[in-house]
């Protein structure tokens, strides 16, 4: 008799987002039921170098390696240092909310939520402090830290845009 385990497996289609962005609002989230979890915001950079735009992701940190790396960045981020990461996100979804204060008070907003799956590299104030080991799987390469001449955009501008 042969064991037919292939019939019992579920296959999935993955949608991943990869990029680079500033790590913000690192926190541990306490929940009423279940275990607490780590979360962070990422201000992902895109667009022309001289006119950078940001897309904001509110992320639940998934996996022990990503959690360990985010925890390692907490002190630097809270200390006002610029923490730039190469990342991979999954399970993206949108959630609506109502602004409670500011000039958009009472208006509906949208928050992009995702799971932070992987961190390929970390730079703190421009200095590389972490580089993931190369993957051994074929077709799966890590994104190297960006080689950008000159200064990257100030993450404070991203925070100010988000508050507007």
C-alpha positions, -999 to +999 in steps of 0.1 A: +000+000+000+014+034-009+010+065+012-006+093-008+004+124+011+003+146-020-035+145-020-036+161+015-013+191+008-026+225+000-008+247-025-007+285-023+001+314-045+024+338-028+023+376-033+054+392-019+065+428-018+102+435-017+119+469-013+138+492+010+124+515+036+127+532+069+118+511+100+095+531+124+073+525+155+088+493+167+066+479+194+053+448+211+015+445+208-003+430+238-036+412+229-065+401+251-064+365+239-033+349+226+004+357+227+018+392+223+036+399+190+061+424+175+050+450+150+066+479+131+059+505+104+079+507+072+081+538+051+090+522+018+108+543-008+098+545-044+099+569-073+126+591-087+157+596-066+152+634-066+115+631-059+111+601-036+076+590-025+067+568+004+042+540+008+035+531+044+030+496+057+019+486+092+036+452+097+033+423+120+067+407+123+066+370+114+093+345+120+119+342+147+148+356+126+128+388+115+116+393+151+152+390+164+164+416+139+135+440+145+142+438+183+178+445+176+168+478+158+144+490+185+169+510+206+184+527+175+150+536+161+137+549+195+170+569+198+162+588+167+186+570+144+177+563+107+171+526+103+169+516+067+161+479+058+158+457+028+126+438+033+101+412+020+064+415+030+035+391+025-002+388+031-010+424+022-045+437+029-061+471+034-079+482+065-100+514+069-099+537+099-112+572+108-088+600+116-093+610+152-073+643+151-055+667+128-068+684+097-082+650+084-103+645+116-134+625+108-122+614+074-118+578+064-082+566+058-067+534+046-039+515+063-019+489+044-012+459+066+012+431+059+035+405+075+072+413+076+087+380+065+123+387+058+150+414+063+179+411+039+200+439+053+200+467+078+217+501+078+217+524+108+226+560+100+241+549+067+263+521+082+255+485+073+250+466+105+235+434+091+236+414+059+216+382+055+236+352+045+232+342+008+203+319+000+213+285-012+180+279-031+182+285-068+164+316-081+161+332-046+187+359-043+190+385-015+187+421-023+221+438-016+221+471+002+214+499-022+244+516-037+230+551-038+253+580-044+247+609-021+222+611+007+190+591+010+158+611+017+153+621+053+128+597+070+115+627+090+100+640+057+082+606+055+069+610+090+057+646+083+039+635+051+021+608+070+009+632+097-005+656+071 
